[in-house]
Amino acid sequence: MRKIILLMHVSLDGFVTGPNGEMDWIIHTEEEQNYVTDLLNTVDTVLFGCVTYQMMESFWPTVPAHPFWSKSKYHAEHAVWIEKTENCS
């Protein structure tokens, strides 16, 4: 039987995004990035809500060619990982 693992960014007061849908408030330490990378390397399917899927679908394919994001080891690795997974919305 497969497992469902929830990985979600949520503020202490229960918000997932800012007032305009922005997620720029999410800040990762290197330790958190390593934990998430290790966890996601055990995952083969990702289930997103509709809005999150649309946001991810338009962002991650641009990472490898983007001058800013491609310099981030975390973003580069995550972009490769997300392309390899089955994405469900």
PAKEFI-349139 format. One record per atom (N, C-alpha, C, O, CB): residue in one letter; x, y, z; atom name. Coordinates in Angstrom, 1 decimal, always signed. Glycine has a CB too. Example, Ala and Ser with C-alpha at 12.3 -4.5 7.8 and 13.67 -1.06 7.14 Angstrom:
residues 2
> residu, u, v, w, atome
> a, +13.2, -5.7, +7.8, N
> a, +12.3, -4.5, +7.8, CA
> a, +13.2, -3.3, +7.8, C
> a, +14.2, -3.3, +8.5, O
> a, +11.3, -4.5, +9.0, CB
> s, +12.8, -2.2, +7.1, N
> s, +13.7, -1.1, +7.1, CA
> s, +12.9, +0.0, +7.9, C
> s, +13.4, +1.1, +8.0, O
> s, +14.1, -0.6, +5.7, CB
This chain:
residues 89
> residu, u, v, w, atome
> m, +0.8, -1.2, +0.0, N
> m, +0.0, +0.0, +0.0, CA
> m, +0.9, +1.2, +0.0, C
> m, +1.9, +1.3, +0.7, O
> m, -1.0, +0.0, +1.2, CB
> r, +0.5, +2.2, -0.8, N
> r, +1.3, +3.5, -0.9, CA
> r, +0.9, +4.4, +0.3, C
> r, -0.2, +4.3, +0.9, O
> r, +1.0, +4.2, -2.2, CB
> k, +1.8, +5.3, +0.6, N
> k, +1.6, +6.3, +1.6, CA
> k, +1.3, +7.6, +1.0, C
> k, +1.8, +8.0, -0.1, O
> k, +2.9, +6.4, +2.6, CB
> i, +0.6, +8.4, +1.8, N
> i, +0.4, +9.8, +1.4, CA
> i, +1.2, +10.7, +2.4, C
> i, +1.0, +10.5, +3.6, O
> i, -1.2, +10.2, +1.4, CB
> i, +2.0, +11.5, +1.9, N
> i, +2.8, +12.4, +2.7, CA
> i, +2.4, +13.8, +2.4, C
> i, +2.4, +14.2, +1.3, O
> i, +4.4, +12.2, +2.5, CB
> l, +2.1, +14.6, +3.5, N
> l, +1.7, +16.0, +3.3, CA
> l, +2.9, +16.9, +3.5, C
> l, +3.5, +16.8, +4.6, O
> l, +0.6, +16.4, +4.2, CB
> l, +3.3, +17.7, +2.6, N
> l, +4.4, +18.7, +2.7, CA
> l, +3.7, +20.0, +2.4, C
> l, +3.4, +20.3, +1.2, O
> l, +5.6, +18.4, +1.8, CB
> m, +3.6, +20.9, +3.4, N
> m, +2.8, +22.1, +3.2, CA
> m, +3.5, +23.2, +3.9, C
> m, +3.9, +23.1, +5.1, O
> m, +1.3, +21.9, +3.6, CB
> h, +3.6, +24.4, +3.3, N
> h, +4.1, +25.6, +4.0, CA
> h, +2.8, +26.4, +4.5, C
> h, +2.0, +26.7, +3.7, O
> h, +4.9, +26.5, +3.0, CB
> v, +2.8, +26.6, +5.8, N
> v, +1.7, +27.3, +6.4, CA
> v, +2.2, +28.1, +7.5, C
> v, +3.1, +27.7, +8.3, O
> v, +0.6, +26.3, +6.9, CB
> s, +1.7, +29.4, +7.6, N
> s, +2.2, +30.2, +8.7, CA
> s, +1.6, +29.8, +10.0, C
> s, +0.6, +29.1, +10.1, O
> s, +1.9, +31.7, +8.4, CB
> l, +2.1, +30.3, +11.1, N
> l, +1.6, +30.0, +12.5, CA
> l, +0.1, +30.4, +12.6, C
> l, -0.6, +29.8, +13.4, O
> l, +2.4, +30.6, +13.5, CB
> d, -0.3, +31.4, +11.9, N
> d, -1.7, +31.9, +12.0, CA
> d, -2.6, +31.3, +10.9, C
> d, -3.7, +31.7, +10.7, O
> d, -1.7, +33.4, +11.9, CB
> g, -2.1, +30.2, +10.2, N
> g, -2.9, +29.4, +9.3, CA
> g, -3.0, +29.9, +7.9, C
> g, -3.8, +29.4, +7.1, O
> g, -4.2, +29.4, +9.8, CB
> f, -2.1, +30.7, +7.4, N
> f, -2.1, +31.2, +6.0, CA
> f, -1.1, +30.4, +5.2, C
> f, +0.0, +30.0, +5.6, O
> f, -1.8, +32.7, +6.0, CB
> v, -1.5, +30.1, +4.0, N
> v, -0.7, +29.4, +3.0, CA
> v, +0.0, +30.4, +2.0, C
> v, +1.1, +30.2, +1.5, O
> v, -1.5, +28.3, +2.3, CB
> t, -0.8, +31.5, +1.7, N
> t, -0.2, +32.5, +0.8, CA
> t, -0.5, +33.9, +1.4, C
> t, -1.2, +34.0, +2.4, O
> t, -0.9, +32.4, -0.6, CB
> g, +0.2, +34.9, +0.8, N
> g, -0.1, +36.2, +1.2, CA
> g, -1.4, +36.7, +0.7, C
> g, -2.1, +35.9, +0.0, O
> g, +1.1, +37.1, +0.7, CB
> p, -1.8, +38.0, +0.9, N
> p, -3.1, +38.5, +0.5, CA
> p, -3.3, +38.4, -1.0, C
> p, -4.5, +38.4, -1.5, O
> p, -3.2, +39.9, +0.9, CB
> n, -2.2, +38.4, -1.8, N
> n, -2.4, +38.4, -3.3, CA
> n, -1.9, +37.1, -3.9, C
> n, -1.6, +37.0, -5.0, O
> n, -1.6, +39.5, -3.9, CB
> g, -1.9, +36.0, -3.0, N
> g, -1.5, +34.7, -3.5, CA
> g, +0.0, +34.5, -3.5, C
> g, +0.4, +33.4, -4.0, O
> g, -2.0, +34.5, -4.8, CB
> e, +0.8, +35.4, -3.1, N
> e, +2.2, +35.3, -3.1, CA
> e, +2.7, +34.3, -2.1, C
> e, +2.1, +34.1, -1.0, O
> e, +2.9, +36.7, -2.9, CB
> m, +3.8, +33.7, -2.4, N
> m, +4.5, +32.7, -1.5, CA
> m, +5.9, +33.1, -1.2, C
> m, +6.7, +32.3, -0.8, O
> m, +4.5, +31.3, -2.1, CB
> d, +6.2, +34.4, -1.3, N
> d, +7.5, +34.9, -1.1, CA
> d, +7.9, +35.0, +0.4, C
> d, +9.0, +35.3, +0.7, O
> d, +7.7, +36.2, -1.7, CB
> w, +7.0, +34.7, +1.2, N
> w, +7.2, +34.7, +2.7, CA
> w, +7.9, +33.4, +3.1, C
> w, +8.4, +33.3, +4.2, O
> w, +5.9, +34.9, +3.5, CB
> i, +7.9, +32.4, +2.3, N
> i, +8.5, +31.1, +2.6, CA
> i, +10.0, +31.2, +2.5, C
> i, +10.5, +31.5, +1.4, O
> i, +7.9, +29.9, +1.7, CB
> i, +10.7, +31.0, +3.6, N
> i, +12.2, +31.0, +3.6, CA
> i, +12.7, +29.7, +4.1, C
> i, +12.3, +29.3, +5.2, O
> i, +12.7, +32.2, +4.5, CB
> h, +13.6, +29.1, +3.4, N
> h, +14.2, +27.8, +3.7, CA
> h, +15.6, +28.0, +4.2, C
> h, +16.4, +28.8, +3.6, O
> h, +14.1, +26.8, +2.6, CB
> t, +15.9, +27.3, +5.3, N
> t, +17.3, +27.2, +5.6, CA
> t, +17.9, +26.1, +4.8, C
> t, +17.2, +25.3, +4.2, O
> t, +17.5, +27.0, +7.2, CB
> e, +19.2, +26.0, +4.8, N
> e, +19.9, +24.9, +4.1, CA
> e, +19.5, +23.5, +4.7, C
> e, +19.3, +22.5, +4.0, O
> e, +21.4, +25.0, +4.1, CB
> e, +19.3, +23.5, +6.0, N
> e, +18.9, +22.2, +6.7, CA
> e, +17.5, +21.8, +6.2, C
> e, +17.3, +20.6, +5.9, O
> e, +18.9, +22.4, +8.2, CB
> e, +16.6, +22.8, +6.1, N
> e, +15.2, +22.5, +5.6, CA
> e, +15.3, +22.0, +4.2, C
> e, +14.6, +21.1, +3.8, O
> e, +14.3, +23.7, +5.8, CB
> q, +16.0, +22.7, +3.4, N
> q, +16.1, +22.3, +1.9, CA
> q, +16.7, +20.9, +1.8, C
> q, +16.2, +20.1, +1.0, O
> q, +17.0, +23.3, +1.2, CB
> n, +17.7, +20.5, +2.6, N
> n, +18.2, +19.2, +2.5, CA
> n, +17.2, +18.2, +3.0, C
> n, +17.0, +17.1, +2.4, O
> n, +19.5, +19.1, +3.4, CB
> y, +16.4, +18.5, +4.0, N
> y, +15.4, +17.6, +4.5, CA
> y, +14.3, +17.4, +3.4, C
> y, +13.9, +16.2, +3.2, O
> y, +14.7, +18.1, +5.8, CB
> v, +13.8, +18.4, +2.8, N
> v, +12.8, +18.4, +1.8, CA
> v, +13.3, +17.6, +0.6, C
> v, +12.6, +16.8, +0.0, O
> v, +12.3, +19.8, +1.4, CB
> t, +14.5, +17.8, +0.2, N
> t, +15.1, +17.1, -0.9, CA
> t, +15.2, +15.6, -0.7, C
> t, +14.8, +14.8, -1.5, O
> t, +16.5, +17.7, -1.3, CB
> d, +15.6, +15.3, +0.5, N
> d, +15.7, +13.8, +0.9, CA
> d, +14.3, +13.2, +0.9, C
> d, +14.1, +12.1, +0.4, O
> d, +16.4, +13.7, +2.3, CB
> l, +13.3, +13.9, +1.5, N
> l, +12.0, +13.4, +1.5, CA
> l, +11.4, +13.2, +0.1, C
> l, +10.8, +12.2, -0.2, O
> l, +11.1, +14.4, +2.3, CB
> l, +11.6, +14.3, -0.7, N
> l, +11.0, +14.2, -2.1, CA
> l, +11.6, +13.2, -3.0, C
> l, +11.0, +12.7, -3.9, O
> l, +11.0, +15.6, -2.7, CB
> n, +12.9, +12.8, -2.7, N
> n, +13.5, +11.8, -3.4, CA
> n, +12.9, +10.4, -3.2, C
> n, +13.2, +9.4, -3.9, O
> n, +15.0, +11.7, -3.1, CB
> t, +12.0, +10.3, -2.2, N
> t, +11.3, +9.0, -2.0, CA
> t, +9.9, +9.0, -2.6, C
> t, +9.1, +8.1, -2.4, O
> t, +11.2, +8.8, -0.5, CB
> v, +9.5, +10.1, -3.3, N
> v, +8.2, +10.4, -3.8, CA
> v, +8.2, +10.2, -5.3, C
> v, +9.1, +10.7, -6.0, O
> v, +7.7, +11.7, -3.4, CB
> d, +7.1, +9.6, -5.9, N
> d, +7.1, +9.4, -7.3, CA
> d, +5.8, +10.1, -7.9, C
> d, +5.7, +10.2, -9.2, O
> d, +7.1, +8.0, -7.7, CB
> t, +4.9, +10.6, -7.1, N
> t, +3.7, +11.2, -7.6, CA
> t, +3.4, +12.5, -6.7, C
> t, +3.6, +12.4, -5.5, O
> t, +2.5, +10.3, -7.6, CB
> v, +3.0, +13.5, -7.3, N
> v, +2.7, +14.8, -6.6, CA
> v, +1.3, +15.1, -6.8, C
> v, +0.8, +15.1, -8.0, O
> v, +3.7, +15.9, -7.0, CB
> l, +0.5, +15.5, -5.8, N
> l, -0.8, +15.9, -5.9, CA
> l, -1.0, +17.4, -5.5, C
> l, -0.7, +17.7, -4.4, O
> l, -1.8, +15.0, -5.1, CB
> f, -1.3, +18.2, -6.5, N
> f, -1.5, +19.6, -6.2, CA
> f, -2.9, +20.0, -6.4, C
> f, -3.7, +19.4, -7.1, O
> f, -0.6, +20.5, -7.2, CB
> g, -3.3, +21.1, -5.7, N
> g, -4.6, +21.7, -5.9, CA
> g, -4.5, +22.5, -7.3, C
> g, -3.4, +22.7, -7.8, O
> g, -5.0, +22.7, -4.8, CB
> c, -5.6, +22.9, -7.8, N
> c, -5.6, +23.5, -9.1, CA
> c, -4.8, +24.7, -9.2, C
> c, -4.0, +24.9, -10.2, O
> c, -7.1, +23.8, -9.5, CB
> v, -4.9, +25.7, -8.3, N
> v, -4.2, +26.9, -8.3, CA
> v, -2.7, +26.7, -8.2, C
> v, -1.8, +27.2, -8.9, O
> v, -4.7, +27.9, -7.3, CB
> t, -2.3, +25.8, -7.2, N
> t, -0.9, +25.5, -7.0, CA
> t, -0.3, +24.8, -8.2, C
> t, +0.8, +25.1, -8.6, O
> t, -0.7, +24.6, -5.7, CB
> y, -1.0, +23.9, -8.8, N
> y, -0.6, +23.2, -10.0, CA
> y, -0.3, +24.2, -11.1, C
> y, +0.8, +24.1, -11.8, O
> y, -1.6, +22.2, -10.5, CB
> q, -1.2, +25.1, -11.3, N
> q, -1.0, +26.1, -12.4, CA
> q, +0.2, +27.0, -12.1, C
> q, +1.0, +27.3, -13.1, O
> q, -2.2, +27.0, -12.6, CB
> m, +0.4, +27.3, -10.9, N
> m, +1.6, +28.1, -10.5, CA
> m, +2.9, +27.3, -10.7, C
> m, +3.9, +27.8, -11.3, O
> m, +1.5, +28.6, -9.1, CB
> m, +2.9, +26.1, -10.3, N
> m, +4.1, +25.2, -10.4, CA
> m, +4.4, +24.9, -11.9, C
> m, +5.5, +24.9, -12.3, O
> m, +3.9, +23.9, -9.6, CB
> e, +3.3, +24.6, -12.6, N
> e, +3.4, +24.3, -14.0, CA
> e, +4.1, +25.4, -14.8, C
> e, +4.9, +25.1, -15.8, O
> e, +2.1, +23.9, -14.6, CB
> s, +3.8, +26.6, -14.5, N
> s, +4.4, +27.7, -15.2, CA
> s, +5.8, +28.1, -14.7, C
> s, +6.6, +28.8, -15.4, O
> s, +3.5, +28.9, -15.2, CB
> f, +6.1, +27.7, -13.5, N
> f, +7.4, +28.2, -12.9, CA
> f, +8.5, +27.2, -13.1, C
> f, +9.6, +27.5, -13.6, O
> f, +7.2, +28.4, -11.4, CB
> w, +8.4, +25.9, -12.7, N
> w, +9.5, +25.0, -12.7, CA
> w, +10.1, +24.7, -14.0, C
> w, +11.3, +24.5, -14.1, O
> w, +9.0, +23.7, -12.1, CB
> p, +9.4, +24.6, -15.1, N
> p, +10.1, +24.4, -16.4, CA
> p, +11.0, +25.6, -16.8, C
> p, +11.9, +25.4, -17.6, O
> p, +9.0, +24.2, -17.5, CB
> t, +10.8, +26.7, -16.2, N
> t, +11.7, +27.9, -16.6, CA
> t, +13.0, +27.9, -15.8, C
> t, +13.9, +28.7, -16.1, O
> t, +10.9, +29.2, -16.4, CB
> v, +13.0, +27.2, -14.7, N
> v, +14.2, +27.2, -13.8, CA
> v, +15.5, +26.9, -14.5, C
> v, +16.5, +27.7, -14.3, O
> v, +14.0, +26.3, -12.6, CB
> p, +15.7, +25.8, -15.2, N
> p, +17.0, +25.5, -15.8, CA
> p, +17.6, +26.6, -16.6, C
> p, +18.8, +26.8, -16.6, O
> p, +16.9, +24.3, -16.6, CB
> a, +16.8, +27.4, -17.3, N
> a, +17.3, +28.4, -18.2, CA
> a, +17.3, +29.8, -17.6, C
> a, +17.8, +30.8, -18.2, O
> a, +16.5, +28.5, -19.5, CB
> h, +16.7, +29.9, -16.4, N
> h, +16.6, +31.3, -15.8, CA
> h, +18.0, +31.6, -15.1, C
> h, +18.5, +30.8, -14.3, O
> h, +15.5, +31.3, -14.7, CB
> p, +18.5, +32.8, -15.4, N
> p, +19.8, +33.2, -14.8, CA
> p, +19.9, +33.2, -13.3, C
> p, +20.9, +32.9, -12.7, O
> p, +20.2, +34.5, -15.4, CB
> f, +18.8, +33.6, -12.6, N
> f, +18.8, +33.7, -11.2, CA
> f, +18.5, +32.3, -10.5, C
> f, +19.3, +31.8, -9.7, O
> f, +17.7, +34.6, -10.7, CB
> w, +17.4, +31.6, -10.9, N
> w, +17.0, +30.4, -10.3, CA
> w, +18.0, +29.2, -10.6, C
> w, +18.2, +28.4, -9.7, O
> w, +15.7, +30.0, -10.7, CB
> s, +18.6, +29.2, -11.7, N
> s, +19.5, +28.1, -12.1, CA
> s, +20.7, +28.1, -11.3, C
> s, +21.4, +27.0, -11.2, O
> s, +19.8, +28.2, -13.6, CB
> k, +21.1, +29.2, -10.6, N
> k, +22.3, +29.2, -9.7, CA
> k, +22.0, +28.6, -8.4, C
> k, +23.0, +28.3, -7.7, O
> k, +22.7, +30.7, -9.5, CB
> s, +20.8, +28.4, -8.0, N
> s, +20.4, +27.7, -6.8, CA
> s, +20.4, +26.2, -6.9, C
> s, +19.7, +25.7, -7.7, O
> s, +19.0, +28.2, -6.3, CB
> k, +21.3, +25.5, -6.2, N
> k, +21.3, +24.1, -6.2, CA
> k, +20.0, +23.5, -5.9, C
> k, +19.5, +22.5, -6.6, O
> k, +22.4, +23.5, -5.2, CB
> y, +19.3, +24.0, -4.9, N
> y, +18.0, +23.5, -4.5, CA
> y, +17.0, +23.6, -5.7, C
> y, +16.3, +22.7, -6.0, O
> y, +17.5, +24.2, -3.3, CB
> h, +16.9, +24.8, -6.3, N
> h, +15.9, +25.0, -7.4, CA
> h, +16.3, +24.2, -8.6, C
> h, +15.4, +23.6, -9.2, O
> h, +15.9, +26.5, -7.8, CB
> a, +17.5, +24.1, -8.9, N
> a, +17.9, +23.2, -10.1, CA
> a, +17.6, +21.8, -9.8, C
> a, +17.0, +21.1, -10.7, O
> a, +19.5, +23.4, -10.3, CB
> e, +17.9, +21.2, -8.7, N
> e, +17.6, +19.8, -8.4, CA
> e, +16.1, +19.6, -8.3, C
> e, +15.6, +18.6, -8.8, O
> e, +18.2, +19.4, -7.0, CB
> h, +15.3, +20.6, -7.7, N
> h, +13.9, +20.4, -7.6, CA
> h, +13.2, +20.5, -9.0, C
> h, +12.3, +19.8, -9.2, O
> h, +13.3, +21.5, -6.7, CB
> a, +13.7, +21.3, -9.9, N
> a, +13.2, +21.4, -11.2, CA
> a, +13.3, +20.1, -12.0, C
> a, +12.4, +19.6, -12.6, O
> a, +13.9, +22.5, -12.0, CB
> v, +14.5, +19.4, -11.8, N
> v, +14.7, +18.1, -12.4, CA
> v, +13.7, +17.1, -11.8, C
> v, +13.1, +16.3, -12.5, O
> v, +16.2, +17.6, -12.2, CB
> w, +13.6, +17.1, -10.5, N
> w, +12.8, +16.2, -9.8, CA
> w, +11.3, +16.3, -10.2, C
> w, +10.6, +15.3, -10.5, O
> w, +12.9, +16.3, -8.2, CB
> i, +10.8, +17.5, -10.2, N
> i, +9.4, +17.8, -10.6, CA
> i, +9.1, +17.3, -12.0, C
> i, +8.0, +16.9, -12.2, O
> i, +9.0, +19.2, -10.4, CB
> e, +10.0, +17.4, -12.9, N
> e, +9.8, +16.9, -14.2, CA
> e, +9.7, +15.4, -14.3, C
> e, +9.1, +14.9, -15.2, O
> e, +10.9, +17.4, -15.2, CB
> k, +10.4, +14.7, -13.4, N
> k, +10.4, +13.3, -13.4, CA
> k, +9.2, +12.6, -12.7, C
> k, +8.9, +11.5, -12.9, O
> k, +11.6, +12.8, -12.7, CB
> t, +8.5, +13.4, -11.9, N
> t, +7.3, +12.9, -11.1, CA
> t, +6.1, +12.9, -11.9, C
> t, +5.9, +13.7, -12.9, O
> t, +7.2, +13.7, -9.8, CB
> e, +5.1, +12.1, -11.5, N
> e, +3.8, +12.2, -12.1, CA
> e, +3.0, +13.3, -11.3, C
> e, +3.0, +13.3, -10.1, O
> e, +3.0, +10.8, -12.0, CB
> n, +2.5, +14.3, -12.0, N
> n, +1.8, +15.4, -11.4, CA
> n, +0.3, +15.2, -11.6, C
> n, -0.2, +15.1, -12.7, O
> n, +2.3, +16.7, -12.0, CB
> c, -0.4, +15.3, -10.5, N
> c, -1.9, +15.2, -10.6, CA
> c, -2.5, +16.5, -10.0, C
> c, -2.0, +17.1, -9.0, O
> c, -2.4, +14.0, -9.7, CB
> s, -3.5, +17.0, -10.7, N
> s, -4.2, +18.2, -10.2, CA
> s, -5.7, +17.9, -10.1, C
> s, -6.4, +18.7, -9.7, O
> s, -4.0, +19.4, -11.1, CB
